[in-house]
Amino acid sequence: MAVLDGKQIAREIREKLATEIQDLKQEGIVPGLAVILVGDHPASRSYVLAKERTCKELGMHSVLTELPESISENELLQYIQAFNNDEQIDGILVQLPLPSHISESKVIETILPEKDVDGFHPINIGRMHAGDEQAFIPCTPLGILEMVKQTGEDISGKHVVVVGRSNLVGKPVGQLFLQENATVTFCHSRTKNLCEQTLQADILIAAVGKPNLITEDMVKAGAVVIDVGVNRKEDGKLCGDVDYEAIKPKAKHITPVPGGVGPMTITMLMNNTVLASKWRKQLKEVH
Ligand SMILES: Nc1nc(=O)c2c([nH]1)NC[C@@H]1CN(c3ccc(C(=O)N[C@@H](CCC(=O)O)C(=O)O)cc3)C=[N+]21
Protein backbone atom coordinates (compact mmCIF):
# COMPACT_ATOMS: atom_id res chain seq x y z
CA MET A 1 0.00 0.00 0.00
CA ALA A 2 1.24 3.50 -0.84
CA VAL A 3 -0.45 6.76 -0.01
CA LEU A 4 -0.66 9.09 -2.99
CA ASP A 5 0.45 12.37 -1.47
CA GLY A 6 -1.41 15.05 -3.41
CA LYS A 7 0.36 17.86 -1.60
CA GLN A 8 3.78 16.54 -2.57
CA ILE A 9 2.87 15.84 -6.21
CA ALA A 10 1.21 19.26 -6.42
CA ARG A 11 4.33 20.91 -5.02
CA GLU A 12 6.51 19.32 -7.70
CA ILE A 13 4.18 20.45 -10.48
CA ARG A 14 4.03 23.96 -9.04
CA GLU A 15 7.82 24.17 -9.05
CA LYS A 16 7.85 23.40 -12.78
CA LEU A 17 5.06 25.92 -13.37
CA ALA A 18 6.95 28.62 -11.44
CA THR A 19 9.96 28.17 -13.75
CA GLU A 20 7.72 28.28 -16.79
CA ILE A 21 6.09 31.47 -15.52
CA GLN A 22 9.52 33.06 -15.00
CA ASP A 23 10.39 32.22 -18.62
CA LEU A 24 7.13 33.72 -19.87
CA LYS A 25 7.88 36.89 -17.89
CA GLN A 26 11.15 37.24 -19.84
CA GLU A 27 8.93 37.56 -22.90
CA GLY A 28 6.73 40.10 -21.17
CA ILE A 29 3.87 37.67 -20.47
CA VAL A 30 2.28 37.33 -17.04
CA PRO A 31 -0.48 34.69 -16.90
CA GLY A 32 -3.57 36.18 -15.25
CA LEU A 33 -6.51 34.53 -13.52
CA ALA A 34 -9.83 36.15 -12.58
CA VAL A 35 -11.87 34.38 -9.92
CA ILE A 36 -15.47 35.39 -9.23
CA LEU A 37 -17.19 34.37 -6.01
CA VAL A 38 -20.90 35.02 -5.57
CA GLY A 39 -22.29 35.02 -2.03
CA ASP A 40 -20.42 34.15 1.11
CA HIS A 41 -20.44 30.38 1.39
CA PRO A 42 -17.54 29.79 3.84
CA ALA A 43 -16.13 26.66 2.12
CA SER A 44 -16.23 28.32 -1.32
CA ARG A 45 -14.49 31.35 0.14
CA SER A 46 -11.68 29.26 1.56
CA TYR A 47 -11.08 27.50 -1.81
CA VAL A 48 -11.11 30.79 -3.63
CA LEU A 49 -8.60 32.31 -1.22
CA ALA A 50 -6.37 29.25 -1.67
CA LYS A 51 -6.50 29.82 -5.45
CA GLU A 52 -5.48 33.47 -4.96
CA ARG A 53 -2.61 32.51 -2.67
CA THR A 54 -1.29 29.92 -5.14
CA CYS A 55 -1.39 32.45 -8.00
CA LYS A 56 0.67 34.89 -5.94
CA GLU A 57 3.16 32.18 -4.94
CA LEU A 58 3.74 31.30 -8.59
CA GLY A 59 4.15 34.90 -9.69
CA MET A 60 0.91 35.03 -11.63
CA HIS A 61 -1.48 37.95 -11.90
CA SER A 62 -4.77 37.35 -10.09
CA VAL A 63 -7.96 39.26 -9.51
CA LEU A 64 -10.59 38.17 -7.02
CA THR A 65 -14.09 39.61 -7.38
CA GLU A 66 -16.48 38.99 -4.50
CA LEU A 67 -20.11 39.71 -5.35
CA PRO A 68 -23.22 39.68 -3.15
CA GLU A 69 -25.63 36.71 -3.22
CA SER A 70 -28.34 39.13 -4.44
CA ILE A 71 -26.51 40.11 -7.65
CA SER A 72 -28.63 39.73 -10.78
CA GLU A 73 -27.66 37.30 -13.52
CA ASN A 74 -27.20 40.17 -15.95
CA GLU A 75 -24.83 42.03 -13.69
CA LEU A 76 -22.75 38.89 -13.19
CA LEU A 77 -22.60 38.36 -16.96
CA GLN A 78 -21.28 41.91 -17.32
CA TYR A 79 -18.39 41.15 -14.99
CA ILE A 80 -17.55 38.11 -17.07
CA GLN A 81 -17.69 40.11 -20.29
CA ALA A 82 -15.32 42.68 -18.80
CA PHE A 83 -12.81 39.90 -18.04
CA ASN A 84 -13.35 38.43 -21.52
CA ASN A 85 -12.15 41.77 -22.92
CA ASP A 86 -9.34 42.25 -20.39
CA GLU A 87 -5.96 41.61 -22.03
CA GLN A 88 -4.32 40.91 -18.66
CA ILE A 89 -6.68 38.05 -17.94
CA ASP A 90 -6.05 34.63 -19.47
CA GLY A 91 -8.34 32.53 -17.30
CA ILE A 92 -11.78 33.15 -15.78
CA LEU A 93 -13.26 30.95 -13.05
CA VAL A 94 -16.71 31.48 -11.57
CA GLN A 95 -16.91 29.47 -8.35
CA LEU A 96 -19.80 26.98 -8.35
CA PRO A 97 -22.45 26.45 -7.09
CA LEU A 98 -24.21 29.72 -7.87
CA PRO A 99 -27.37 31.07 -6.19
CA SER A 100 -30.51 29.45 -7.65
CA HIS A 101 -31.69 32.63 -9.44
CA ILE A 102 -28.61 32.49 -11.69
CA SER A 103 -28.30 30.03 -14.58
CA GLU A 104 -25.00 28.19 -14.33
CA SER A 105 -25.04 27.24 -17.99
CA LYS A 106 -25.61 30.84 -19.06
CA VAL A 107 -22.69 31.92 -16.89
CA ILE A 108 -20.39 29.21 -18.22
CA GLU A 109 -21.35 29.89 -21.83
CA THR A 110 -20.59 33.59 -21.42
CA ILE A 111 -16.96 32.87 -20.58
CA LEU A 112 -14.82 32.91 -23.75
CA PRO A 113 -13.83 29.28 -24.46
CA GLU A 114 -10.17 30.34 -24.68
CA LYS A 115 -10.39 31.73 -21.13
CA ASP A 116 -12.44 28.85 -19.69
CA VAL A 117 -9.70 27.33 -17.51
CA ASP A 118 -12.28 25.23 -15.64
CA GLY A 119 -13.02 23.40 -18.90
CA PHE A 120 -16.78 23.65 -18.33
CA HIS A 121 -17.75 25.49 -21.55
CA PRO A 122 -19.56 23.24 -24.08
CA ILE A 123 -16.85 24.06 -26.65
CA ASN A 124 -14.16 22.71 -24.33
CA ILE A 125 -16.27 19.69 -23.35
CA GLY A 126 -16.79 18.96 -27.06
CA ARG A 127 -13.11 19.41 -27.85
CA MET A 128 -12.11 17.14 -25.00
CA HIS A 129 -14.49 14.42 -26.17
CA ALA A 130 -13.09 14.73 -29.68
CA GLY A 131 -9.56 14.34 -28.31
CA ASP A 132 -8.53 17.83 -29.49
CA GLU A 133 -5.26 18.89 -27.87
CA GLN A 134 -6.31 22.51 -27.48
CA ALA A 135 -9.10 21.79 -25.02
CA PHE A 136 -9.16 22.83 -21.41
CA ILE A 137 -9.63 19.73 -19.30
CA PRO A 138 -11.41 20.24 -15.96
CA CYS A 139 -8.93 20.67 -13.11
CA THR A 140 -10.02 17.80 -10.84
CA PRO A 141 -9.99 15.13 -13.60
CA LEU A 142 -6.62 16.42 -14.81
CA GLY A 143 -5.27 16.28 -11.25
CA ILE A 144 -6.52 12.70 -10.88
CA LEU A 145 -4.88 11.60 -14.13
CA GLU A 146 -1.58 13.17 -13.03
CA MET A 147 -1.73 11.35 -9.70
CA VAL A 148 -2.47 8.00 -11.32
CA LYS A 149 0.38 8.54 -13.81
CA GLN A 150 2.69 9.25 -10.84
CA THR A 151 2.12 5.72 -9.58
CA GLY A 152 3.85 4.43 -12.70
CA GLU A 153 0.91 2.08 -13.36
CA ASP A 154 0.04 1.54 -16.99
CA ILE A 155 -3.46 2.91 -17.63
CA SER A 156 -3.96 1.37 -21.08
CA GLY A 157 -6.35 -1.60 -20.98
CA LYS A 158 -7.13 -1.16 -17.28
CA HIS A 159 -10.65 -1.12 -15.94
CA VAL A 160 -11.54 2.27 -14.47
CA VAL A 161 -14.77 2.43 -12.49
CA VAL A 162 -16.09 5.93 -11.84
CA VAL A 163 -18.73 6.32 -9.13
CA GLY A 164 -20.60 9.60 -9.65
CA ARG A 165 -21.59 11.29 -12.91
CA SER A 166 -21.34 15.01 -12.25
CA ASN A 167 -20.37 17.39 -15.03
CA LEU A 168 -17.56 18.69 -12.81
CA VAL A 169 -15.82 15.39 -12.10
CA GLY A 170 -17.48 12.04 -12.90
CA LYS A 171 -18.27 12.51 -16.59
CA PRO A 172 -15.04 14.25 -17.60
CA VAL A 173 -12.74 11.98 -15.57
CA GLY A 174 -14.20 8.89 -17.25
CA GLN A 175 -13.73 10.48 -20.65
CA LEU A 176 -10.15 11.39 -19.83
CA PHE A 177 -9.28 7.83 -18.84
CA LEU A 178 -11.02 6.52 -21.96
CA GLN A 179 -8.63 8.70 -23.95
CA GLU A 180 -5.80 6.96 -22.08
CA ASN A 181 -7.15 3.66 -23.47
CA ALA A 182 -8.76 2.45 -20.25
CA THR A 183 -12.03 0.53 -20.22
CA VAL A 184 -14.42 2.79 -18.32
CA THR A 185 -17.60 2.03 -16.35
CA PHE A 186 -19.75 4.85 -14.97
CA CYS A 187 -21.79 4.09 -11.84
CA HIS A 188 -24.32 6.33 -10.08
CA SER A 189 -27.22 6.33 -7.66
CA ARG A 190 -29.37 4.13 -9.94
CA THR A 191 -26.67 1.52 -10.51
CA LYS A 192 -27.87 -1.89 -9.39
CA ASN A 193 -25.43 -3.83 -7.27
CA LEU A 194 -22.73 -1.16 -7.08
CA CYS A 195 -20.40 -3.54 -5.27
CA GLU A 196 -20.34 -5.90 -8.25
CA GLN A 197 -19.10 -3.05 -10.45
CA THR A 198 -16.55 -1.53 -8.07
CA LEU A 199 -14.96 -4.94 -7.42
CA GLN A 200 -13.98 -5.00 -11.11
CA ALA A 201 -11.97 -1.80 -10.80
CA ASP A 202 -8.23 -1.68 -11.29
CA ILE A 203 -8.63 2.05 -10.73
CA LEU A 204 -11.61 3.15 -8.64
CA ILE A 205 -12.63 6.81 -8.64
CA ALA A 206 -15.22 7.89 -6.06
CA ALA A 207 -16.80 11.27 -6.78
CA VAL A 208 -20.22 11.35 -5.14
CA GLY A 209 -20.03 13.36 -1.92
CA LYS A 210 -21.15 10.69 0.53
CA PRO A 211 -18.93 9.68 3.46
CA ASN A 212 -18.05 5.96 3.60
CA LEU A 213 -19.88 5.19 0.35
CA ILE A 214 -16.97 2.95 -0.62
CA THR A 215 -16.33 0.28 1.98
CA GLU A 216 -13.57 -2.29 2.16
CA ASP A 217 -15.67 -5.12 0.69
CA MET A 218 -16.20 -3.06 -2.49
CA VAL A 219 -12.52 -2.83 -3.41
CA LYS A 220 -10.39 -5.41 -5.21
CA ALA A 221 -7.03 -6.13 -3.57
CA GLY A 222 -4.27 -4.17 -5.31
CA ALA A 223 -6.59 -1.51 -6.79
CA VAL A 224 -5.71 2.17 -7.12
CA VAL A 225 -8.31 4.12 -5.13
CA ILE A 226 -8.92 7.81 -5.82
CA ASP A 227 -11.17 9.69 -3.41
CA VAL A 228 -12.71 12.88 -4.78
CA GLY A 229 -15.28 13.36 -2.00
CA VAL A 230 -15.27 16.68 -0.15
CA ASN A 231 -17.51 16.12 2.86
CA ARG A 232 -17.56 18.23 5.98
CA LYS A 233 -18.10 16.18 9.17
CA GLU A 234 -19.96 17.45 12.21
CA ASP A 235 -16.68 18.33 13.91
CA GLY A 236 -15.80 20.52 10.89
CA LYS A 237 -13.17 18.10 9.61
CA LEU A 238 -13.01 17.09 5.97
CA CYS A 239 -13.55 13.52 4.79
CA GLY A 240 -13.91 11.76 1.45
CA ASP A 241 -16.25 9.10 0.06
CA VAL A 242 -13.92 6.22 0.86
CA ASP A 243 -13.49 4.32 4.13
CA TYR A 244 -9.80 5.21 4.04
CA GLU A 245 -8.43 3.39 7.10
CA ALA A 246 -10.14 0.10 6.22
CA ILE A 247 -9.19 0.20 2.53
CA LYS A 248 -5.61 1.44 2.95
CA PRO A 249 -4.09 -2.01 3.62
CA LYS A 250 -5.90 -3.51 0.63
CA ALA A 251 -5.22 -0.85 -2.02
CA LYS A 252 -2.01 -0.57 -3.98
CA HIS A 253 -2.31 3.22 -3.97
CA ILE A 254 -4.86 5.41 -2.23
CA THR A 255 -5.45 9.15 -1.94
CA PRO A 256 -6.23 10.70 1.46
CA VAL A 257 -8.75 13.49 2.12
CA PRO A 258 -7.55 16.13 2.81
CA GLY A 259 -4.17 16.15 1.10
CA GLY A 260 -5.07 14.08 -1.97
CA VAL A 261 -7.07 15.27 -4.96
CA GLY A 262 -7.86 18.75 -3.51
CA PRO A 263 -4.35 20.23 -3.71
CA MET A 264 -3.99 18.78 -7.23
CA THR A 265 -7.18 20.55 -8.36
CA ILE A 266 -5.81 23.98 -7.49
CA THR A 267 -2.46 23.21 -9.10
CA MET A 268 -4.13 22.12 -12.33
CA LEU A 269 -6.04 25.40 -12.40
CA MET A 270 -2.67 27.16 -12.41
CA ASN A 271 -1.49 24.77 -15.12
CA ASN A 272 -4.55 25.58 -17.26
CA THR A 273 -4.06 29.32 -16.76
CA VAL A 274 -0.45 29.09 -17.94
CA LEU A 275 -1.65 27.06 -20.94
CA ALA A 276 -4.32 29.68 -21.63
CA SER A 277 -1.74 32.45 -21.73
CA LYS A 278 0.46 30.46 -24.11
CA TRP A 279 -2.43 29.55 -26.41
CA ARG A 280 -3.66 33.15 -26.49
CA LYS A 281 -0.17 34.33 -27.38
CA GLN A 282 -0.05 31.86 -30.28
CA LEU A 283 -3.44 33.07 -31.47
CA LYS A 284 -2.21 36.66 -31.45
CA GLU A 285 0.90 35.70 -33.41
CA VAL A 286 -1.21 34.09 -36.14
CA HIS A 287 -3.53 37.10 -36.54
N1 LIG B 1 -15.82 26.74 -10.90
C1 LIG B 1 -15.41 25.86 -10.00
N2 LIG B 1 -14.26 25.17 -10.20
C2 LIG B 1 -13.82 24.28 -9.27
O1 LIG B 1 -12.76 23.65 -9.46
C3 LIG B 1 -14.58 24.11 -8.06
C4 LIG B 1 -15.76 24.84 -7.90
N3 LIG B 1 -16.15 25.70 -8.88
N4 LIG B 1 -16.51 24.69 -6.80
C5 LIG B 1 -16.14 23.81 -5.73
C6 LIG B 1 -15.24 22.69 -6.17
C7 LIG B 1 -14.44 22.07 -5.04
N5 LIG B 1 -13.04 22.36 -5.33
C8 LIG B 1 -11.98 22.11 -4.47
C9 LIG B 1 -10.71 22.60 -4.67
C10 LIG B 1 -9.69 22.40 -3.77
C11 LIG B 1 -9.89 21.67 -2.63
C12 LIG B 1 -8.77 21.51 -1.65
O2 LIG B 1 -7.71 22.08 -1.80
N6 LIG B 1 -8.94 20.72 -0.57
C13 LIG B 1 -7.92 20.52 0.44
C14 LIG B 1 -8.40 20.86 1.83
C15 LIG B 1 -9.08 22.19 1.98
C16 LIG B 1 -9.73 22.33 3.37
O3 LIG B 1 -9.16 21.83 4.36
O4 LIG B 1 -10.82 22.91 3.44
C17 LIG B 1 -7.52 19.05 0.49
O5 LIG B 1 -8.29 18.21 0.03
O6 LIG B 1 -6.45 18.78 1.00
C18 LIG B 1 -11.14 21.14 -2.41
C19 LIG B 1 -12.17 21.35 -3.32
C20 LIG B 1 -12.98 23.06 -6.51
N7 LIG B 1 -14.19 23.24 -7.05
PDBQT file of the ligand as one rigid body, heavy atoms in Angstrom, charges set to zero:
ROOT
HETATM    1  N1  LIG A 301     -15.822  26.738 -10.902  1.00  0.00    +0.000 N 
HETATM    2  C1  LIG A 301     -15.408  25.861  -9.997  1.00  0.00    +0.000 A 
HETATM    3  N2  LIG A 301     -14.264  25.166 -10.198  1.00  0.00    +0.000 NA
HETATM    4  C2  LIG A 301     -13.818  24.282  -9.265  1.00  0.00    +0.000 A 
HETATM    5  O1  LIG A 301     -12.761  23.645  -9.465  1.00  0.00    +0.000 OA
HETATM    6  C3  LIG A 301     -14.576  24.106  -8.062  1.00  0.00    +0.000 A 
HETATM    7  C4  LIG A 301     -15.755  24.845  -7.904  1.00  0.00    +0.000 A 
HETATM    8  N3  LIG A 301     -16.150  25.696  -8.885  1.00  0.00    +0.000 N 
HETATM    9  N4  LIG A 301     -16.509  24.685  -6.802  1.00  0.00    +0.000 N 
HETATM   10  C5  LIG A 301     -16.140  23.813  -5.728  1.00  0.00    +0.000 C 
HETATM   11  C6  LIG A 301     -15.235  22.685  -6.174  1.00  0.00    +0.000 C 
HETATM   12  C7  LIG A 301     -14.437  22.075  -5.042  1.00  0.00    +0.000 C 
HETATM   13  N5  LIG A 301     -13.039  22.363  -5.332  1.00  0.00    +0.000 N 
HETATM   14  C8  LIG A 301     -11.976  22.112  -4.467  1.00  0.00    +0.000 A 
HETATM   15  C9  LIG A 301     -10.713  22.603  -4.669  1.00  0.00    +0.000 A 
HETATM   16  C10 LIG A 301      -9.688  22.397  -3.772  1.00  0.00    +0.000 A 
HETATM   17  C11 LIG A 301      -9.893  21.665  -2.627  1.00  0.00    +0.000 A 
HETATM   18  C12 LIG A 301      -8.773  21.511  -1.655  1.00  0.00    +0.000 C 
HETATM   19  O2  LIG A 301      -7.711  22.076  -1.799  1.00  0.00    +0.000 OA
HETATM   20  N6  LIG A 301      -8.939  20.718  -0.571  1.00  0.00    +0.000 N 
HETATM   21  C13 LIG A 301      -7.917  20.520   0.438  1.00  0.00    +0.000 C 
HETATM   22  C14 LIG A 301      -8.401  20.864   1.826  1.00  0.00    +0.000 C 
HETATM   23  C15 LIG A 301      -9.081  22.186   1.984  1.00  0.00    +0.000 C 
HETATM   24  C16 LIG A 301      -9.733  22.326   3.367  1.00  0.00    +0.000 C 
HETATM   25  O3  LIG A 301      -9.159  21.832   4.361  1.00  0.00    +0.000 OA
HETATM   26  O4  LIG A 301     -10.817  22.914   3.436  1.00  0.00    +0.000 OA
HETATM   27  C17 LIG A 301      -7.523  19.047   0.489  1.00  0.00    +0.000 C 
HETATM   28  O5  LIG A 301      -8.290  18.211   0.033  1.00  0.00    +0.000 OA
HETATM   29  O6  LIG A 301      -6.446  18.781   0.999  1.00  0.00    +0.000 OA
HETATM   30  C18 LIG A 301     -11.136  21.135  -2.406  1.00  0.00    +0.000 A 
HETATM   31  C19 LIG A 301     -12.166  21.349  -3.318  1.00  0.00    +0.000 A 
HETATM   32  C20 LIG A 301     -12.976  23.060  -6.507  1.00  0.00    +0.000 C 
HETATM   33  N7  LIG A 301     -14.189  23.235  -7.052  1.00  0.00    +0.000 N 
ENDROOT
TORSDOF 0
